[in-house]
Amino acid sequence: MPCVMWDKEEITDHCEVIIRVASSFVSKKDDKPQAAAFLNTPKHGPNLSCDWCKYSSVKIAKEIVSRQIKFNGDFKDPNNFRFWNMNVGKIRKEVKPTQIVLHDPLYNDPEILGEPNNRAHSIIEGEKSENNVEFRVLMVQIGNWA
């Protein structure tokens, strides 16, 4: 049974989060994330996972990815991902439809194979339409590669 090791904390508007972007979701045209990079996970789920930069960095995020398991049972290759950095205040205030950013640390004792503990884990809640070009443009405008 999972237990909470870390308290959920308030993420203020001045904070940054990073989103993992699969290389296959990077546009060859402009080297920016495609709209699919910003969909809720799972696709019909309530939120998009991200990592709060207070407790994470690209190096830490890659290490966590390397301990996650794909659907076929293999470990994920962190070299197949890039990381998109965004300001939380801009996500909350500039992106439409409205998004909420919440700290949601993951912890199990013992840790579950393929599901690493992650103090930085956070979520971006809100509707994210698969074909919403305007949403993608806003997410790209307020971010940059970490």
Order of alpha helices (4+ residues) and beta strands (2+ residues): beta-beta-alpha-beta-alpha-beta-beta-alpha-beta
